[in-house]
Amino acid sequence: MDYKLRIEGGTKLKGKIVAQGAKNAALPIMAASLLLKGQKLSLERVPYLKDVNTMIDLLRKLGVQIDFKDHHIALDVPEELCWETPANLVRKMRASSLVLGPLIARCGRAILPLPGGCSIGSRPIDLHLKGLARMGATIELVHGAVHAHANGLRGCRIYLDFPSVGATENLLMAAVFAQGETVIENAAREPEIGNLIQTLISMGARIEERSTGEILVEGVDELQGCQSEIIPDRIEASTYLLAGVITRGEVTVDEINTGHVDALLAKLEESGVPLTIEKNSVTVHPVRELKAVSLKTMPFPGFPTDLQPQIMSTLALANGTSIIQESVFESRFRHISELNKMGASIEVQGHTAIVKGVRELIGADVQATDLRAGASLILAGLAAFDETNIFNLGHVWRGYEDLHIKLTKLGGRVEILPVEEIESKVNGINMKGVH
Ligand code: UD1
């Protein structure tokens, strides 16, 4: 069943919430459990999200026993693993490809149906495959699936043409058992990769991050189970800060690492938002006049692409024109037509959006085309005059735990409703019991 979020806009959000654990750290770290043999990986602060559930389903299919309770997950990995990943799960979530590196390292083979494109771009995994091939894996494409074999991987230098997050994580995990030293050059430096590296080190891996952007991995023979904690979700935290800004409210997000949200804080300061920044929390105070600012998405520590749709809806209500360039994904602008339906004035020119600030947004029926596009529409709905209905809410549940509970706690007037029920209400007919 599909659900929609109904928002009665116009309330200034006020209050404090605690950030969830990071989705993009939990997924690769859970995949890293596959490197263990007859051992347990125990993780704290794991968020309850649709994508986490998909990863649980995938790991269970490969043979891992999993217990998930109170944000604590225990992954019990058997001596023998299955190395063929089911197409239905891989197609549900691109991050399923993160099991490829650990499976080749641990089992010497893996079959992974290609995750394919998604609504934010073609998103190939060529960098993952090229790196694995350099380490000695044989990669073949058979009926749309990657078949990889390796009779022991060997350390080597791998230069990534782009600092891909997923490729860095996959190659890092593959390199843990490779013979000798692997150097990943131009590696991604997202904080979630740091979380993965710390967890692998706690398992006994030998990894060193260089400030020049290189990651060095010295292969080891085996790993041990360990405990680790997922870092705070900088994208979720930033989304709630922007919810405070767009409603001209006062929101505190607690238990975050403020160093991970520097790019956003710099832009908020530039646009005149009063901020209180402490070690583990940030408060946005009511802003009288939000100034337009321009930005370009970049790999970390640049402005995150995962926050581009949300800052765009916020700047849609700024004073002046903001220029937003998307440099990470080729077509991450699908929220724009929906924002324009709500009265925004945003024009797309190639990879650039020209956002002319308007005085108000007006509620409308809009579609969440992907996870962060959905978040951007929710922000717009919170600030808009009248009612907004956001359809395809399933996308948003991939990344935001207890979204409606947190928004309600901050004073937002939101309600989740099953779409069928709405349609019957709209038609003025009670469909229950009617055949
Ligand atoms: C991860 C995040 C996602 C975020 C993205 C960029 C997870 C689970 N997801 O996705 O939320 O938006 O980082 O910060 O952590 N590319 C190639 N070839 C490759 C790999 C990537 O061309 O082999 C391209 C992609 O198409 C994209 C760009 O590189 O244009 C960035 O992709 P990447 O950093 O790999 O993102 P993901 O790991 O998929």
Boltz pocket constraint, residues with backbone or C-beta under 6 A from the ligand:
constraints:
  - pocket:
      binder: B
      contacts: [[A, 23], [A, 24], [A, 25], [A, 27], [A, 94], [A, 95], [A, 121], [A, 122], [A, 123], [A, 124], [A, 125], [A, 126], [A, 127], [A, 128], [A, 129], [A, 162], [A, 163], [A, 164], [A, 165], [A, 166], [A, 167], [A, 188], [A, 305], [A, 306], [A, 328], [A, 329], [A, 330]]
      max_distance: 6.0
